[in-house]
Each structure stands twice: as C-alpha cells, then as structure tokens.
Amino acid sequence: MSENTENLLRHYDIESSVEYICSRGFQRVTLQFPDELLGEAVAVAAALESGIRAWHNKRGNELVEAGLTPRLPKLFVLADTTFSSCCVDEVAAAHADADCVLHYGHACLSPVSRIP
C-alpha cells in the first residue's frame, strides 16, 4: 500500500467509517465534502467501497444473525451544500434517500433531526 493511500485511510478514518456503515446495515450513504476537499471525494469513496466489500466478505453473517439483509450500500457524494459546508446537508441527503451522512471537514455540530 502506498504512503498516500495509508495517509488517506488514516486521515478520513476509513476503517471506523466502514465499521459504522456496515454494522448498522445502512444502505444509502451520503458523503458530504466541503469544496476544498472535493478533490479527494473519489479516492475516499473508492476506499470506503473497498473496505465495505472486505467487511461484508468477512463479517456479513453478523448482519444475517441481527436480522438485517447483507447488501452492499450505495454511496453518494454531496457537493454544493444547501447551507454552509460545516452543516450536515439533510436536504441533499433526503434527495438521495440516504439513511446515513458521513460529513467531512470542519463541522459546526448543528443538531440533525432526520439522519444519523
């Protein structure tokens, strides 16, 4: 694995993100990036997809035991947020019918009402 890939995995906490998505059985996940990080969105999405496939290959039976259907989730990249890039864009996530938002970059920690 290249140093750039290792830095990306660590910086975006891909391992924890994969665990969060997979262990909860989310099926439609939005990735929200501020403008200054959009250039890394494809690499982050690819790393998440790879990690999710590996998780399902290794631990998919845990979902079955929990009564969940082990399907690979779809990832959507959000850009051009409705409000400020520091706020979770629940409107755009709702348009993607998302059941989870992963927010990257500075966050003002405004409360969300619909999506984890």
ABEGO torsion letter per residue (X at the ends): XBAAAAAAAAAAGAAAAAAAAAAAGBABBBBBBBAAAAAAAAAAAAAAAAAAAAAAAAAAAAAAAAGBBBBBBBBBBBBGBABBAABBBAAAAAAAGBABBBBBEBBAGBBBAABX
